[in-house]
């Protein structure tokens, strides 16, 4: 049985409810007890059987969709500290999806451990697993970041040895990034680099407040949808859901 986090469950229930409401007005009456100052309002409210019966088929349909197998992972894509498979996997596919959406190459892809809520298990990967990984309605965006902001990004990444898609670097004795290569070329602080990233992180999430100075470009893609579509494409091409620690951080 798939256990979804509360945000995902709330979203699924809202989807079921909205679908039901599209079929007609919701004829629901709750039987409210008399209120008093000594008892919390709502404790003894009885669920309306008619409303529950109306919503149940849509609820069941959504849960069935969560069982769809998108692909297969030979080994789990873990979410351990430092460079890890799940961050590499998601950051890479962000670059691919953003490149396709904007019809131009995107230099970097950024995802953090905090930007995701789970890892991907070994074995069949279902749509429910993707909701567990990304339960929120985050959009994939692109930031055209000037050199000083990109430097701040690597300064942020180095102390926790966070990998960045499209780049490699070395962590110095002072926990500062050294030898930054982007697309195989030395980092140029006078250049502007495009970054594929979630709206959560672009808006300063996970303490990446330095990114808030850059006006994002919208792709119109939900990151969760981009992840699911990427896995479907891998499966169609006969490829597994796989990623590895590649030494992006030394």
C-alpha distance (Angstrom), angle and dihedral (degrees) to the residues before:
residue distance angle dihedral
X1 . . .
X2 3.81 . .
X3 3.79 114.0 .
X4 3.79 109.6 -157.9
X5 3.80 124.1 -165.6
X6 3.80 116.9 -106.4
X7 3.86 95.7 -100.4
X8 3.80 90.3 53.5
X9 3.81 93.0 45.6
X10 3.78 90.0 49.2
X11 3.78 90.1 50.7
X12 3.80 92.5 48.9
X13 3.79 91.8 48.7
X14 3.81 90.5 48.7
X15 3.80 89.4 50.5
X16 3.79 91.1 50.5
X17 3.78 91.8 47.0
X18 3.80 93.7 46.9
X19 3.80 90.8 49.4
X20 3.76 90.9 50.3
X21 3.79 92.4 48.8
X22 3.80 90.5 53.1
X23 3.79 87.6 65.0
X24 3.78 93.2 59.0
X25 3.80 145.1 -54.7
X26 3.77 115.2 -42.1
X27 3.80 108.1 -114.6
X28 3.80 98.2 -156.3
X29 3.76 128.9 149.1
X30 3.79 121.2 178.2
X31 3.78 118.9 -152.4
X32 3.79 102.9 -128.3
X33 3.78 120.1 -160.9
X34 3.75 121.4 -140.1
X35 3.78 110.1 -83.4
X36 3.75 125.3 -125.5
X37 3.75 136.1 178.4
X38 3.80 92.0 -114.2
X39 3.82 98.9 56.5
X40 3.83 128.4 56.1
X41 3.78 112.9 -112.4
X42 3.80 111.8 -107.9
X43 3.79 100.8 23.7
X44 3.81 93.7 114.2
X45 3.81 99.7 31.4
X46 3.78 107.9 136.2
X47 3.83 116.6 -134.4
X48 3.78 112.7 -113.5
X49 3.79 107.6 -113.7
X50 3.79 93.1 -153.8
X51 3.80 93.5 53.9
X52 3.80 91.7 46.6
X53 3.81 91.5 50.5
X54 3.81 91.0 49.1
X55 3.79 94.4 50.9
X56 3.82 98.5 39.7
X57 3.86 98.6 81.0
X58 3.81 91.4 52.0
X59 3.79 91.3 44.1
X60 3.82 89.5 52.4
X61 3.82 91.8 47.3
X62 3.80 92.6 53.4
X63 3.79 92.4 47.7
X64 3.81 89.6 50.1
X65 3.81 89.3 53.7
X66 3.78 88.6 54.6
X67 3.83 88.0 62.5
X68 3.84 92.3 62.1
X69 3.81 109.1 123.4
X70 3.80 109.6 -135.0
X71 3.79 99.4 177.9
X72 3.78 145.8 -37.1
X73 3.80 128.8 -96.9
X74 3.84 113.5 -154.3
X75 3.81 88.9 -156.8
X76 3.79 132.7 13.4
X77 3.80 118.1 -87.4
X78 3.78 98.4 -131.2
X79 3.78 130.7 -150.8
X80 3.81 100.8 -146.6
X81 3.83 123.4 149.3
X82 3.81 117.5 -79.8
X83 3.78 122.8 16.0
X84 3.79 107.2 -4.7
X85 3.81 139.1 170.1
X86 3.82 99.6 -109.2
X87 3.80 94.6 51.3
X88 3.82 90.9 46.5
X89 3.81 90.1 48.8
X90 3.80 96.6 49.0
X91 3.82 96.3 39.2
X92 3.82 90.4 51.1
X93 3.79 94.6 49.1
X94 3.81 89.8 47.6
X95 3.81 89.1 60.3
X96 3.80 91.2 47.2
X97 3.81 94.1 47.9
X98 3.82 93.5 44.9
X99 3.80 91.3 48.2
X100 3.80 90.3 52.8
X101 3.82 93.5 44.7
X102 3.81 95.7 49.2
X103 3.82 97.0 32.0
X104 3.80 92.0 -129.6
X105 3.78 135.1 92.1
X106 3.79 117.6 -90.2
X107 3.79 114.9 -149.9
X108 3.81 103.0 -155.0
X109 3.78 140.5 24.2
X110 3.80 121.6 -157.0
X111 3.78 129.9 -165.4
X112 3.79 129.4 152.2
X113 3.78 133.0 -155.4
X114 3.79 87.8 -113.5
X115 3.80 91.5 53.4
X116 3.81 89.9 66.2
X117 3.78 129.8 54.3
X118 3.82 102.0 -152.0
X119 3.78 146.3 6.8
X120 3.81 125.1 -112.0
X121 3.81 115.2 -102.8
X122 3.77 127.5 -133.5
X123 3.80 114.3 -95.7
X124 3.81 129.4 29.1
X125 3.81 113.4 8.6
X126 3.80 111.7 -147.3
X127 3.77 132.5 -168.3
X128 3.80 85.4 -108.7
X129 3.81 88.9 61.0
X130 3.80 89.3 54.7
X131 3.82 90.4 52.0
X132 3.80 88.2 51.6
X133 3.79 90.2 50.6
X134 3.81 94.9 44.7
X135 3.83 110.8 16.5
X136 3.80 95.9 161.2
X137 3.80 130.0 78.6
X138 3.80 95.0 -109.6
X139 3.80 117.7 166.2
X140 3.79 123.4 -141.8
X141 3.80 108.9 -119.5
X142 3.79 138.0 176.7
X143 3.78 124.2 -133.9
X144 3.79 120.7 -160.7
X145 3.78 94.7 -149.7
X146 3.81 123.5 -169.4
X147 3.80 118.8 -131.3
X148 3.82 96.6 -96.3
X149 3.82 91.4 54.6
X150 3.81 90.8 47.6
X151 3.80 88.2 52.0
X152 3.80 88.7 53.3
X153 3.80 88.6 51.4
X154 3.81 91.8 56.7
X155 3.81 90.9 42.3
X156 3.82 86.7 55.9
X157 3.81 93.1 46.2
X158 3.80 100.7 45.9
X159 3.84 101.4 68.2
X160 3.82 90.7 55.8
X161 3.83 94.2 34.2
X162 3.81 91.5 -122.1
X163 3.79 114.5 178.0
X164 3.81 120.7 -130.8
X165 3.79 119.9 -154.9
X166 3.80 112.8 -116.7
X167 3.80 94.0 22.3
X168 3.77 144.8 76.0
X169 3.78 129.6 -162.2
X170 3.79 143.8 163.6
X171 3.79 125.3 -120.6
X172 3.80 110.0 -130.5
X173 3.82 127.2 -145.5
X174 3.82 88.7 -94.7
X175 3.84 91.1 53.7
X176 3.80 89.1 -108.6
X177 3.83 121.6 133.0
X178 3.79 117.1 -105.0
X179 3.79 134.2 -178.2
X180 3.80 95.1 19.8
X181 3.78 112.8 -168.8
X182 3.80 121.3 -172.3
X183 3.77 115.1 -168.9
X184 3.78 87.1 -11.3
X185 3.82 92.6 -58.0
X186 3.82 127.8 106.0
X187 3.78 113.4 -93.7
X188 3.82 110.9 -98.1
X189 3.83 111.9 -154.7
X190 3.82 90.0 -159.2
X191 3.80 93.3 61.0
X192 3.80 132.2 82.9
X193 3.80 117.2 -125.7
X194 3.80 127.2 -161.9
X195 3.82 116.1 -129.6
X196 3.82 126.4 -163.4
X197 3.79 106.8 -146.4
X198 3.80 143.7 145.8
X199 3.79 120.4 -93.2
X200 3.81 87.7 -119.0
X201 3.79 92.8 62.0
X202 3.80 93.7 35.9
X203 3.79 87.5 57.5
X204 3.80 92.5 55.9
X205 3.80 100.3 -87.7
X206 3.82 118.7 158.7
X207 3.83 87.5 26.9
X208 3.82 92.8 -65.8
X209 3.80 89.5 137.4
X210 3.81 92.2 146.5
X211 3.81 89.0 72.5
X212 3.81 92.3 62.8
X213 3.81 89.5 79.8
X214 3.82 90.7 68.7
X215 3.81 120.0 80.6
X216 3.83 107.2 -131.4
X217 3.76 128.1 -133.7
X218 3.80 114.7 -135.9
X219 3.80 121.6 -130.0
X220 3.81 94.6 -173.3
X221 3.81 89.0 -130.3
X222 3.78 125.3 124.7
X223 3.78 107.0 -133.5
X224 3.81 90.2 -135.2
X225 3.82 89.8 55.7
X226 3.81 91.0 48.2
X227 3.81 90.2 53.3
X228 3.81 93.4 48.4
X229 3.81 93.1 46.0
X230 3.81 91.5 48.7
X231 3.80 91.4 53.2
X232 3.80 91.0 47.6
X233 3.83 89.1 51.6
X234 3.81 90.9 50.5
X235 3.79 90.3 51.6
X236 3.80 92.3 47.7
X237 3.81 88.7 52.9
X238 3.80 90.8 50.2
X239 3.81 93.5 -110.2
X240 3.80 128.0 133.8
X241 3.78 127.0 -124.1
X242 3.79 98.4 -100.2
X243 3.77 143.0 146.8
X244 3.78 135.1 163.6
X245 3.78 143.9 -162.5
X246 3.79 100.9 -94.9
X247 3.79 104.7 177.9
X248 3.78 95.7 -98.1
X249 3.80 85.5 147.0
X250 3.81 117.6 45.1
